[in-house]
């Protein structure tokens, strides 16, 4: 029974700047005020990435704004957060990032059965001409869909 995941945030810029090769789901170690702030959608993917350090996968640069109703024990907004994966998955990610020069990029945040999950992707950076090619292809597809829609529209 696959329930639809309520998406909190999506990293649209990652799909523009990177060629996504493989996606994974990872849990994340968060504090209570971070979870509350995430549920309100108060976070930013700007300049965030994943890195394997000491056999653990860390999310670096992900900003979660402080919880408004928090006390003096509110969390630090830009701290590094540990991503929770199996050891063999972390070893595989480490191998691909070191050998092939891939990057670990967070693509979205959502809640699954009450737990915060990150969708991370192994990605390769795009060149400027690749980005232009993608934009041109998207525009052509949009124009073709518009033409089909107008062609089969019933005229009264």
Beta strands, then each sheet from edge to edge (+ up, - down):
strand 1: 6-10
strand 2: 18-28
strand 3: 43-44
strand 4: 49-53
strand 5: 56-60
strand 6: 63-64
strand 7: 81-84
strand 8: 103-112
strand 9: 115-125
sheet 1: 1+ 8- 9+ 2- 7+ 5- 4+
sheet 2: 3+ 6-
end
